[in-house]
Amino acid sequence: MRVVGRGRYERLMQRLLPITPGVGIDADKLLVIADALAAEKVQQLVLREPWLVGDQLYEVARVMRRRLPGLILHARSAGAVEAAKSLGLAVHLRDGEPPPEDVLWGQSCHSVAGAQAAIAAGASYVTLSPAFRSESKPNDDRPTLGVRALGLAQRQLSVPVFALGGVGPVETVSLGAAGVFGVAMIHAIFGSSLSSRAIRERCRMVLLALHYHPHDRESDPID
């Protein structure tokens, strides 16, 4: 089944996928974030704020979509699928969550097998984590994937792979050289400060790192 709006997301898919921290950022600050990303030509963001539910989620997403046409709603928020359908947005699922109907979606995965299962079920992109050891999650003792495994995963998978976990500008260069489509980031973009200036500066550093990719795939279609 071809989801309405898929072509639009194919055109919008970029190699930097920011993810909000999920710490209860208020609506005004979310708009600051959206404006800062848009000012750096970033069109997409996974809105992962579980306190946003129902009508409030819909309204915040509706306004943010004007700045970020590639906005993606995280399924942690109650009513995310319904809001995404109404607004023509995509949804991001946690590992193992069943796919929604009639809406574009991607999924968090932790292995190539898990990513293959997601793609077979209809995922248009996947995140693979943990890519590296994350300073923001010192107690996470899961084995990291590393550059080589992520590059191999991208060659095996038919959709964009975003490396997630412990990824900064330095790691971004290595991942790009290995052929990984993109990077998904929380701390490296939003860090300890959510000021517009700080977000824009961090975005610039990552976007500069992405330019070292030997093949510019920013405009590649999803499928």
Residue frames as qw, qx, qy, qz and C-alpha x, y, z in Angstrom:
[[0.000, 0.888, 0.460, 0.000, 0.00, 0.00, 0.00],
 [0.411, 0.322, -0.011, 0.853, 1.36, 3.42, -0.94],
 [0.241, -0.651, -0.505, 0.513, 0.80, 5.98, 1.79],
 [0.201, 0.897, 0.254, 0.301, -0.51, 9.40, 0.80],
 [0.209, -0.957, 0.195, -0.038, 2.27, 11.98, 1.21],
 [0.879, -0.232, 0.243, 0.339, 5.12, 9.51, 0.80],
 [0.630, 0.541, 0.151, 0.537, 6.58, 11.33, -2.17],
 [0.095, -0.928, 0.075, -0.352, 6.81, 14.52, -0.16],
 [0.691, -0.655, 0.303, 0.041, 8.86, 12.77, 2.51],
 [0.865, 0.169, 0.226, 0.415, 11.07, 11.21, -0.13],
 [0.381, 0.747, 0.028, 0.543, 11.99, 14.73, -1.25],
 [0.317, -0.867, 0.148, -0.355, 12.45, 16.01, 2.31],
 [0.923, -0.337, -0.034, 0.181, 14.58, 13.20, 3.73],
 [0.192, 0.865, -0.398, 0.238, 17.88, 14.66, 4.88],
 [0.722, 0.181, -0.598, 0.297, 20.97, 13.13, 6.44],
 [0.068, 0.167, -0.600, 0.780, 20.62, 14.92, 9.79],
 [0.519, -0.502, -0.594, -0.354, 17.71, 13.69, 11.91],
 [0.045, -0.325, 0.537, -0.777, 17.43, 15.63, 15.18],
 [0.527, -0.445, -0.717, -0.102, 15.36, 14.10, 17.99],
 [0.280, -0.712, 0.156, -0.624, 14.02, 16.21, 20.86],
 [0.115, 0.359, -0.817, 0.437, 15.25, 15.15, 24.32],
 [0.594, -0.373, -0.672, -0.238, 11.84, 14.14, 25.69],
 [0.368, -0.145, -0.599, 0.697, 12.22, 16.11, 28.91],
 [0.064, -0.765, -0.596, 0.235, 9.02, 18.11, 28.87],
 [0.236, -0.065, 0.179, 0.953, 10.12, 21.07, 26.73],
 [0.284, 0.603, 0.492, -0.560, 7.27, 23.58, 26.67],
 [0.576, 0.653, 0.472, 0.135, 5.52, 24.61, 23.47],
 [0.124, 0.977, -0.110, -0.130, 7.24, 28.00, 23.22],
 [0.358, -0.629, 0.636, 0.268, 10.69, 26.40, 23.46],
 [0.669, 0.204, 0.686, 0.201, 9.71, 23.81, 20.85],
 [0.458, 0.857, 0.234, 0.043, 8.98, 26.65, 18.45],
 [0.136, -0.878, 0.416, 0.194, 12.39, 28.15, 19.22],
 [0.585, -0.236, 0.737, 0.243, 13.89, 24.78, 18.34],
 [0.625, 0.544, 0.546, 0.125, 11.89, 24.60, 15.11],
 [0.249, 0.966, -0.020, -0.069, 12.93, 28.10, 14.08],
 [0.315, -0.729, 0.563, 0.229, 16.60, 27.39, 14.85],
 [0.633, 0.011, 0.734, 0.247, 16.62, 24.19, 12.79],
 [0.528, 0.739, 0.413, 0.067, 14.78, 25.83, 9.91],
 [0.034, 0.957, -0.204, -0.204, 17.28, 28.69, 9.90],
 [0.293, -0.537, 0.740, 0.278, 20.00, 26.12, 9.16],
 [0.551, 0.311, -0.539, -0.555, 17.92, 24.52, 6.36],
 [0.027, -0.013, 0.985, -0.168, 17.06, 21.48, 8.47],
 [0.502, -0.131, -0.352, -0.779, 13.57, 20.34, 7.50],
 [0.759, -0.237, -0.578, -0.186, 13.01, 17.33, 9.74],
 [0.141, -0.411, 0.640, -0.633, 12.77, 16.60, 13.45],
 [0.508, -0.308, -0.803, -0.047, 11.45, 13.71, 15.52],
 [0.353, -0.527, 0.174, -0.753, 9.15, 15.32, 18.09],
 [0.638, -0.144, -0.741, 0.153, 9.66, 13.03, 21.07],
 [0.126, -0.251, 0.436, -0.855, 7.87, 14.77, 23.95],
 [0.265, -0.295, -0.916, -0.070, 5.50, 12.26, 25.60],
 [0.021, 0.417, 0.534, -0.736, 3.82, 14.99, 27.65],
 [0.345, 0.269, -0.263, -0.860, 2.28, 16.24, 24.40],
 [0.218, 0.222, 0.950, 0.007, -0.90, 14.27, 23.83],
 [0.242, 0.665, 0.699, -0.108, -4.15, 14.54, 21.92],
 [0.254, 0.915, 0.287, 0.130, -5.28, 18.02, 20.89],
 [0.287, -0.886, 0.245, 0.270, -2.21, 19.68, 22.38],
 [0.588, -0.199, 0.627, 0.471, 0.08, 17.46, 20.33],
 [0.476, 0.614, 0.557, 0.295, -1.95, 18.19, 17.22],
 [0.072, 0.989, 0.126, -0.016, -1.77, 21.95, 17.72],
 [0.395, -0.735, 0.419, 0.358, 1.95, 22.06, 18.49],
 [0.594, 0.016, 0.678, 0.434, 2.70, 19.79, 15.53],
 [0.402, 0.783, 0.452, 0.148, 0.50, 21.88, 13.25],
 [0.028, -0.986, 0.108, 0.122, 2.48, 25.02, 14.05],
 [0.497, -0.555, 0.568, 0.349, 5.89, 23.31, 13.96],
 [0.687, 0.324, 0.592, 0.268, 5.10, 21.78, 10.58],
 [0.327, 0.939, 0.109, -0.007, 5.11, 25.28, 9.07],
 [0.131, -0.852, 0.492, 0.121, 8.80, 25.54, 9.97],
 [0.231, -0.370, 0.892, 0.118, 9.72, 21.89, 9.54],
 [0.728, 0.219, -0.236, -0.605, 7.78, 20.24, 6.70],
 [0.642, 0.184, -0.744, -0.012, 9.51, 16.91, 7.45],
 [0.395, -0.418, 0.541, -0.614, 8.32, 16.82, 11.07],
 [0.590, -0.039, -0.800, -0.098, 7.94, 13.29, 12.49],
 [0.587, -0.533, 0.184, -0.582, 5.81, 12.50, 15.54],
 [0.144, 0.273, -0.922, 0.233, 7.13, 9.96, 18.04],
 [0.599, -0.310, -0.643, -0.363, 4.65, 7.23, 18.91],
 [0.325, -0.140, -0.699, 0.621, 5.42, 7.73, 22.62],
 [0.225, 0.078, 0.188, -0.953, 2.87, 10.54, 22.55],
 [0.324, 0.421, 0.824, -0.198, -0.73, 9.40, 22.88],
 [0.430, 0.789, 0.321, -0.298, -2.60, 10.33, 19.72],
 [0.203, -0.567, 0.501, 0.622, 0.56, 10.63, 17.60],
 [0.304, 0.152, 0.836, 0.430, -0.73, 8.38, 14.81],
 [0.186, 0.772, 0.606, -0.045, -4.05, 10.21, 14.59],
 [0.054, -0.872, 0.044, 0.485, -2.33, 13.61, 14.55],
 [0.293, -0.354, 0.661, 0.593, 0.12, 12.43, 11.90],
 [0.307, 0.420, 0.802, 0.294, -2.69, 11.24, 9.68],
 [0.102, 0.883, 0.415, -0.192, -4.56, 14.52, 10.04],
 [0.086, -0.884, 0.201, 0.413, -1.50, 16.65, 9.32],
 [0.801, 0.580, -0.142, 0.039, 0.12, 14.46, 6.68],
 [0.119, -0.774, 0.605, -0.142, 3.14, 13.71, 8.86],
 [0.700, 0.177, -0.690, 0.047, 5.18, 10.59, 9.57],
 [0.745, -0.604, 0.115, -0.258, 5.45, 8.61, 12.80],
 [0.313, 0.523, -0.759, 0.228, 8.51, 7.20, 14.56],
 [0.888, -0.323, -0.211, -0.251, 8.03, 3.86, 16.32],
 [0.412, -0.633, 0.639, -0.142, 9.97, 2.26, 19.14],
 [0.190, 0.316, -0.916, -0.158, 11.64, -1.09, 18.55],
 [0.003, 0.158, 0.981, -0.113, 9.03, -3.82, 18.22],
 [0.370, 0.401, 0.376, -0.749, 5.98, -1.57, 17.97],
 [0.506, 0.419, 0.728, 0.193, 3.47, -2.74, 15.33],
 [0.171, 0.036, 0.339, 0.924, 3.26, -0.51, 12.26],
 [0.339, 0.487, 0.397, -0.700, 0.35, 1.90, 11.90],
 [0.470, 0.466, 0.685, 0.305, -1.92, 1.89, 8.87],
 [0.272, 0.837, 0.367, 0.300, -2.21, 4.66, 6.29],
 [0.170, -0.971, 0.161, 0.045, 0.73, 6.71, 7.56],
 [0.637, 0.561, -0.432, 0.304, 4.42, 6.87, 6.72],
 [0.696, -0.696, 0.154, -0.092, 6.70, 5.58, 9.50],
 [0.485, 0.537, -0.633, 0.275, 10.23, 4.78, 10.60],
 [0.861, -0.469, -0.171, -0.101, 11.47, 2.73, 13.53],
 [0.212, -0.750, 0.603, -0.169, 14.17, 2.54, 16.17],
 [0.971, 0.085, -0.223, -0.023, 16.14, -0.69, 15.73],
 [0.449, -0.753, 0.480, -0.011, 19.10, -2.28, 17.48],
 [0.564, -0.202, 0.748, 0.286, 20.22, -4.91, 14.97],
 [0.180, 0.241, -0.628, -0.718, 20.26, -5.54, 11.23],
 [0.093, -0.278, -0.949, -0.119, 17.73, -8.33, 11.71],
 [0.041, 0.620, 0.579, -0.528, 15.40, -5.97, 13.52],
 [0.139, 0.528, -0.197, -0.814, 15.84, -3.36, 10.79],
 [0.119, 0.050, -0.840, -0.526, 15.14, -5.93, 8.08],
 [0.029, -0.471, -0.872, 0.133, 11.92, -6.91, 9.84],
 [0.079, 0.648, 0.284, -0.702, 10.89, -3.26, 10.09],
 [0.138, 0.387, -0.490, -0.768, 11.58, -2.67, 6.41],
 [0.078, -0.156, -0.940, -0.294, 9.64, -5.79, 5.44],
 [0.011, -0.605, -0.730, 0.317, 6.71, -4.39, 7.42],
 [0.246, 0.824, 0.404, 0.313, 6.90, -1.07, 5.57],
 [0.398, -0.756, -0.033, 0.519, 9.38, 1.20, 7.39],
 [0.515, 0.835, 0.057, 0.187, 10.72, 4.02, 5.22],
 [0.280, 0.682, -0.515, 0.438, 13.82, 4.57, 7.35],
 [0.825, -0.439, -0.335, 0.120, 15.40, 3.11, 10.48],
 [0.106, -0.830, 0.470, -0.281, 17.66, 4.30, 13.27],
 [0.877, -0.001, -0.440, 0.192, 20.31, 1.84, 14.46],
 [0.168, -0.749, 0.405, -0.496, 21.64, 2.18, 18.00],
 [0.225, -0.915, 0.100, 0.319, 23.73, 2.35, 20.01],
 [0.674, 0.693, -0.176, 0.187, 26.27, 3.44, 17.44],
 [0.436, 0.410, -0.523, 0.607, 28.85, 4.47, 20.03],
 [0.418, -0.420, -0.634, 0.497, 29.08, 4.87, 23.78],
 [0.057, -0.776, -0.283, -0.561, 26.92, 7.83, 24.78],
 [0.235, 0.166, -0.495, 0.820, 28.10, 10.27, 27.44],
 [0.455, -0.264, 0.054, -0.849, 24.48, 11.13, 28.16],
 [0.912, -0.199, -0.120, -0.337, 23.74, 7.45, 28.99],
 [0.049, 0.633, -0.747, 0.196, 26.69, 6.30, 31.12],
 [0.568, -0.168, 0.732, -0.337, 24.79, 3.27, 32.43],
 [0.839, 0.420, -0.042, -0.344, 23.96, 1.91, 28.98],
 [0.427, -0.494, 0.739, 0.165, 26.05, -1.26, 28.78],
 [0.845, 0.435, 0.290, -0.117, 24.70, -2.55, 25.47],
 [0.634, -0.104, 0.450, 0.621, 27.38, -3.47, 22.90],
 [0.223, 0.725, -0.082, -0.646, 27.97, -0.63, 20.46],
 [0.822, 0.501, 0.271, -0.008, 27.70, -1.16, 16.71],
 [0.460, -0.488, 0.392, 0.629, 30.58, 0.97, 15.48],
 [0.284, 0.621, -0.296, -0.668, 31.38, 2.43, 12.08],
 [0.065, 0.239, -0.891, -0.382, 32.16, -0.79, 10.21],
 [0.153, 0.327, 0.924, -0.124, 28.97, -2.60, 11.23],
 [0.288, 0.679, 0.344, -0.582, 26.82, 0.44, 10.46],
 [0.219, 0.543, -0.504, -0.635, 28.37, 0.83, 7.03],
 [0.022, 0.025, -0.975, -0.222, 27.72, -2.83, 6.31],
 [0.226, 0.484, 0.751, -0.388, 24.16, -2.48, 7.58],
 [0.318, 0.643, -0.006, -0.697, 23.49, 0.38, 5.18],
 [0.209, 0.363, -0.751, -0.511, 24.71, -1.74, 2.27],
 [0.003, 0.146, 0.989, -0.010, 22.40, -4.56, 3.34],
 [0.159, 0.583, 0.651, -0.460, 19.31, -2.43, 3.91],
 [0.297, 0.473, 0.584, 0.589, 17.14, -0.80, 1.26],
 [0.132, -0.921, -0.297, -0.216, 16.17, 2.35, 3.21],
 [0.164, 0.727, -0.355, 0.564, 18.15, 5.17, 4.85],
 [0.740, -0.368, -0.462, 0.322, 19.92, 4.17, 8.05],
 [0.081, -0.848, 0.179, -0.493, 20.48, 6.80, 10.72],
 [0.608, 0.022, -0.625, 0.489, 23.20, 6.01, 13.27],
 [0.427, -0.757, -0.071, -0.489, 22.03, 6.93, 16.77],
 [0.819, -0.561, -0.066, 0.097, 23.84, 7.05, 20.10],
 [0.626, -0.546, 0.227, 0.509, 27.08, 8.82, 20.92],
 [0.586, 0.465, 0.377, 0.546, 27.26, 10.43, 17.48],
 [0.126, -0.828, -0.037, 0.545, 28.94, 13.83, 17.18],
 [0.435, 0.827, -0.211, -0.287, 30.64, 15.69, 14.34],
 [0.085, -0.572, 0.800, 0.157, 33.79, 13.53, 14.44],
 [0.490, 0.081, 0.865, -0.071, 31.80, 10.29, 14.31],
 [0.578, 0.673, 0.265, -0.377, 29.64, 11.77, 11.56],
 [0.266, 0.727, -0.536, -0.338, 32.64, 12.09, 9.26],
 [0.170, -0.283, 0.942, 0.055, 33.59, 8.43, 9.78],
 [0.528, 0.351, 0.720, -0.282, 30.02, 7.23, 9.31],
 [0.520, 0.743, -0.012, -0.422, 29.65, 9.19, 6.09],
 [0.149, 0.617, -0.727, -0.261, 32.90, 7.76, 4.75],
 [0.278, -0.064, 0.956, -0.069, 31.56, 4.26, 5.53],
 [0.182, -0.174, -0.726, -0.640, 28.45, 4.94, 3.45],
 [0.052, -0.498, -0.778, 0.379, 25.90, 5.35, 6.25],
 [0.115, 0.706, 0.493, 0.496, 23.06, 7.54, 5.00],
 [0.125, -0.747, 0.006, -0.653, 22.69, 9.79, 8.02],
 [0.305, 0.024, -0.699, 0.646, 22.94, 10.53, 11.73],
 [0.446, -0.710, -0.429, -0.337, 20.20, 10.85, 14.34],
 [0.376, 0.191, -0.466, 0.777, 21.11, 13.10, 17.24],
 [0.421, -0.796, -0.432, -0.052, 19.70, 14.22, 20.56],
 [0.550, -0.701, -0.057, 0.450, 22.46, 15.52, 22.84],
 [0.538, -0.044, 0.316, 0.781, 24.80, 16.62, 20.04],
 [0.070, 0.554, 0.417, 0.717, 22.15, 19.05, 18.78],
 [0.401, -0.774, -0.281, -0.401, 20.26, 20.04, 21.92],
 [0.486, 0.251, -0.536, 0.644, 22.90, 19.44, 24.60],
 [0.310, -0.423, -0.614, 0.590, 22.60, 21.39, 27.85],
 [0.083, 0.423, 0.086, -0.898, 21.32, 24.57, 26.19],
 [0.383, 0.547, 0.729, 0.152, 18.21, 25.02, 24.10],
 [0.065, 0.730, -0.010, -0.680, 19.00, 28.56, 23.02],
 [0.709, 0.685, 0.128, -0.110, 18.55, 29.29, 19.35],
 [0.189, 0.842, -0.503, -0.047, 22.20, 30.28, 19.00],
 [0.425, -0.420, 0.801, -0.050, 23.49, 27.06, 20.58],
 [0.766, 0.291, 0.562, -0.114, 21.25, 24.84, 18.47],
 [0.589, 0.801, -0.047, -0.101, 22.23, 26.62, 15.27],
 [0.002, 0.768, -0.640, -0.028, 25.93, 26.37, 16.06],
 [0.563, -0.199, 0.800, -0.056, 25.69, 22.64, 16.77],
 [0.755, 0.527, 0.365, -0.138, 23.70, 22.09, 13.59],
 [0.390, 0.857, -0.315, -0.121, 26.37, 23.89, 11.57],
 [0.244, -0.580, 0.777, 0.012, 29.09, 21.66, 12.99],
 [0.659, 0.092, 0.743, -0.071, 27.18, 18.49, 12.11],
 [0.657, 0.712, 0.195, -0.154, 26.17, 19.73, 8.66],
 [0.169, 0.823, -0.526, -0.132, 29.80, 20.61, 7.97],
 [0.418, -0.332, 0.846, -0.006, 30.79, 17.10, 9.00],
 [0.721, 0.384, 0.555, -0.158, 28.15, 15.64, 6.69],
 [0.478, 0.825, -0.172, -0.249, 29.71, 17.48, 3.75],
 [0.133, -0.597, 0.778, 0.144, 32.73, 15.20, 4.05],
 [0.792, 0.172, 0.568, -0.147, 30.60, 12.29, 2.82],
 [0.292, -0.256, 0.667, 0.636, 32.22, 11.07, -0.42],
 [0.013, -0.344, -0.751, -0.564, 28.84, 10.82, -2.14],
 [0.252, 0.022, 0.245, -0.936, 26.20, 13.48, -1.62],
 [0.165, -0.302, -0.919, -0.193, 23.05, 11.46, -0.91],
 [0.122, 0.192, 0.461, -0.858, 21.05, 14.22, 0.76],
 [0.539, 0.255, -0.072, -0.799, 18.41, 14.18, -1.94],
 [0.169, 0.069, -0.960, -0.211, 18.28, 10.43, -2.45],
 [0.666, -0.281, -0.252, -0.643, 14.74, 9.02, -2.37],
 [0.602, -0.371, 0.581, -0.402, 13.64, 6.77, 0.44],
 [0.768, 0.040, 0.639, -0.018, 12.96, 3.86, -1.86]]
